Amino acid sequence: MMIKRAISYLGSSLLWCCLTLPAKAESTLMEIQRTGILKVAIREDAAPFGYVDSKNKLQGYCLDFFTLLEEQLIKNLERSTLSVKLFKSTTNNRFSLVSSDIVHLECGPNTIGVDLPENTNFSTAFSTTKTQFLIKEENHDRFKLDRDLERIKLGVIKNTTTEKFIIDTYPSATIYQFSGITARNRGVQAVSQGKIDAMISDGVLLRAEIQRQGLSTSQYSLISKNSLTCDRYGMIVNQDSQWINFVDSVIKSPESAALSQAWFGNKLDSDRLASDSCN
């Protein structure tokens, strides 16, 4: 499913100091109906959910989901058109974009269950996955995930649930923190260059980064264990129950299932298995 129209893309350099945020007196759907504008945010560093390709064009599942959301809003609100404004989100600003009413929704690998700032909530899950270790195949015998991994160099993305879990689970390991929109990119590079022994993240994101960097899949392994974290991903939304229900209905729609199949393919089967192991 390809994006059907040009969408204005706004960076994160907003005039925060000049924004006045009055008390919200209307529902989110009423606001979109009145303004004709849907405001959404997407990551640039989280392939296949949101990323910049080799031609410097924004791509990803979330971008196509926004098109589907727009189509369903047009039907629901009985409008002829809507304008979609895109903002750039990061691990640091994704919640504040929603809590400050800058956007109506943020789409990305957002783990349901983390502590939520005021005026934010999660949609129903649109993906379920498990944390995995990206390692070189030649180092496979060094990794016994039921042990403490002493003197093993582990890479994590800073300020994520995975970082906290790994620090708590493997206290004797050496932890390398990566931050910013190139965090996962640099972590995978560090594994390929032998600077760290493993990069730990969502398996689907690691697989996408391996492909993006042109690394040979036969030379790398993704390993996991049942005790590792199981993540359900949801959209970040505000606390407007009507809006949450609408977003959930789009996520649960047959069109959304087809979109997931187009982007993730057989990953849907692993999602179901991961979801079963989370229960």
C-alpha positions in Angstrom: 0.0 0.0 0.0 1.6 3.3 -1.1 1.0 6.7 0.3 -1.7 8.3 -1.9 -0.9 12.0 -1.6 1.7 14.4 -0.6 1.8 14.9 3.2 3.4 18.0 4.7 6.3 16.9 7.0 7.3 19.1 9.9 10.5 18.6 11.9 10.7 18.8 15.6 12.0 22.3 15.6 8.6 23.8 16.6 8.1 27.1 18.3 7.5 25.6 21.6 8.1 28.8 23.5 5.3 30.5 21.5 2.7 27.8 21.9 -0.3 28.4 24.2 -2.1 25.3 25.0 -5.6 26.0 26.3 -7.7 23.5 28.1 -9.1 21.1 25.6 -12.9 21.8 25.3 -13.6 19.6 22.3 -13.0 16.0 21.5 -10.2 15.0 19.1 -12.7 14.0 16.4 -14.5 17.3 16.8 -11.2 19.1 16.4 -10.3 17.2 13.3 -13.8 17.8 11.9 -13.5 21.6 12.6 -9.9 22.1 11.3 -9.8 19.5 8.6 -6.3 18.6 9.9 -4.9 15.3 11.2 -1.6 15.7 13.0 0.6 12.6 13.4 4.2 11.8 14.3 6.6 9.2 12.9 10.1 8.0 13.7 12.9 8.2 11.2 15.1 5.6 12.9 12.8 2.6 13.3 12.6 0.6 10.1 10.2 -0.9 9.1 7.9 1.3 11.1 9.4 4.6 10.1 12.7 5.3 8.3 14.5 7.4 5.7 15.5 5.3 2.6 18.6 5.5 0.5 16.9 8.3 -1.6 16.3 10.3 1.6 12.5 9.6 1.4 10.4 8.8 4.4 9.0 5.3 4.3 7.5 2.8 6.6 4.4 0.9 7.9 3.4 4.0 10.0 3.3 6.2 7.0 0.8 3.9 5.2 -1.2 3.4 8.4 -1.7 7.2 8.5 -3.2 7.0 5.0 -5.5 4.3 6.2 -6.4 6.4 9.3 -7.1 9.4 7.0 -9.4 7.4 4.8 -11.4 6.1 7.7 -11.6 9.6 9.2 -13.0 11.0 6.0 -15.7 8.3 6.0 -16.5 8.7 9.7 -16.6 12.5 9.6 -18.3 12.7 6.2 -15.7 15.0 4.8 -14.4 15.2 1.3 -10.8 15.7 2.2 -8.4 16.0 5.2 -4.9 17.5 5.4 -2.3 15.3 7.2 0.6 17.0 8.9 3.5 14.9 9.8 5.9 15.6 12.6 9.2 13.9 13.4 9.2 11.9 16.7 12.1 10.4 18.7 12.4 8.2 21.8 12.8 11.5 23.8 9.8 13.5 22.4 7.3 10.9 21.3 5.1 11.2 24.5 5.4 15.0 24.8 4.2 15.5 21.2 0.9 13.9 22.3 0.7 15.2 25.8 1.2 18.8 24.6 -1.5 18.3 21.9 1.1 18.9 19.1 -0.1 15.7 17.4 -3.2 13.5 17.7 -1.2 10.3 17.4 2.4 9.0 17.3 3.2 5.7 15.5 6.3 3.6 16.2 7.7 0.8 18.3 6.2 2.0 21.6 6.0 -0.6 24.2 2.6 -0.8 25.9 3.0 -0.9 29.7 5.7 1.8 30.3 4.9 4.6 32.6 2.8 7.1 30.8 3.1 10.9 31.1 -0.1 12.9 31.8 -2.7 13.1 29.0 -1.3 10.1 27.1 -2.5 6.6 26.5 -1.8 3.6 24.3 -4.0 2.2 21.6 -4.6 -1.5 21.3 -1.5 -3.4 20.2 -0.7 -3.4 16.5 2.4 -5.6 16.8 3.9 -8.0 19.3 7.5 -8.9 19.3 10.4 -10.2 21.6 13.7 -8.6 22.4 16.6 -10.3 20.6 20.4 -10.2 20.6 22.1 -9.5 17.3 25.4 -11.4 17.4 28.0 -12.6 14.9 27.4 -16.2 14.1 31.0 -17.0 15.0 30.3 -15.8 18.6 27.2 -18.0 19.1 28.8 -20.3 21.6 29.8 -17.4 23.9 26.2 -16.5 24.6 24.4 -18.4 27.4 21.4 -16.2 28.0 20.6 -18.0 31.3 23.9 -16.8 32.8 25.2 -13.4 33.7 27.2 -12.7 30.5 30.2 -11.4 32.5 32.7 -9.5 30.4 30.3 -9.5 27.4 29.8 -6.2 25.7 26.1 -5.4 25.2 24.7 -2.5 23.2 21.3 -1.0 24.1 19.4 2.1 23.1 19.3 4.6 25.9 16.0 5.5 27.7 14.2 2.3 26.5 12.5 -0.5 28.4 15.1 -2.9 26.9 18.0 -0.9 28.5 16.5 -1.2 32.0 15.8 -4.9 31.5 19.3 -5.7 30.3 21.0 -3.8 33.1 18.8 -5.5 35.7 19.2 -9.0 34.1 22.9 -9.0 33.3 24.6 -6.8 35.9 28.1 -8.1 35.2 27.9 -7.3 31.5 29.5 -4.2 30.1 26.7 -2.0 28.8 27.2 0.4 25.8 24.4 3.0 25.4 23.4 4.4 22.0 21.2 7.4 21.6 19.7 9.6 19.0 18.0 8.7 15.7 21.1 6.7 14.5 21.3 4.6 17.7 20.3 1.3 16.3 22.3 1.9 13.1 25.5 2.6 15.1 24.8 -0.4 17.4 24.5 -2.8 14.5 27.7 -1.3 13.0 29.5 -1.8 16.3 28.6 -5.5 16.2 29.8 -5.8 12.6 33.1 -4.0 13.5 33.7 -6.1 16.7 33.4 -3.2 19.1 30.6 -4.8 21.0 29.5 -8.5 21.2 25.7 -7.9 20.8 23.2 -5.3 20.0 19.9 -5.8 21.8 16.6 -4.5 20.5 13.3 -5.6 18.9 14.1 -8.4 16.5 12.1 -7.0 13.6 14.0 -3.7 13.9 17.3 -5.4 14.0 16.5 -7.5 10.9 15.5 -4.4 9.0 18.7 -2.7 10.0 20.8 -5.7 8.9 19.1 -5.5 5.5 19.5 -1.7 5.3 23.2 -2.0 5.9 23.7 -4.7 3.4 25.1 -7.2 5.9 25.1 -10.9 5.1 22.4 -12.6 7.1 24.4 -15.9 7.1 27.1 -14.2 9.2 24.8 -13.0 11.9 22.3 -14.5 14.3 19.3 -13.2 16.2 19.0 -15.1 19.5 16.4 -14.9 22.2 15.0 -16.7 25.3 11.6 -16.9 26.8 12.6 -14.9 29.9 13.5 -11.9 27.7 11.1 -9.1 27.4 8.0 -9.5 25.3 6.8 -6.2 23.8 3.4 -5.2 22.5 3.5 -2.1 20.4 0.8 0.5 20.5 0.1 4.0 19.0 0.6 6.8 21.5 -2.7 8.8 21.8 -4.3 11.2 24.2 -6.8 10.2 26.9 -9.9 11.0 24.8 -11.8 7.6 25.0 -13.7 8.3 21.8 -10.5 8.9 19.9 -8.8 5.8 21.4 -11.8 3.7 20.3 -11.7 5.1 16.8 -7.9 4.4 16.4 -8.4 0.9 17.9 -11.2 0.2 15.3 -8.8 1.1 12.5 -6.0 -1.1 13.9 -8.5 -4.0 14.1 -9.9 -3.5 10.6 -9.3 -5.9 7.7 -7.5 -3.1 5.8 -5.0 -2.8 8.7 -4.4 -6.6 8.7 -3.7 -6.4 5.0 -1.3 -3.5 5.5 0.5 -5.4 8.2 0.8 -8.4 5.9 2.2 -6.2 3.1 4.9 -4.8 5.4 5.7 -7.7 7.7 4.7 -10.8 5.8 5.5 -14.0 7.7 6.4 -11.9 10.7 2.7 -11.9 11.6 3.0 -15.6 12.5 5.9 -14.9 14.8 3.9 -12.0 16.3 1.1 -14.5 17.2 3.6 -16.9 18.7 5.2 -14.1 20.7 1.8 -12.9 21.8 0.9 -16.4 23.1 4.2 -16.6 25.1 3.4 -13.2 26.7 0.1 -14.4 28.1 
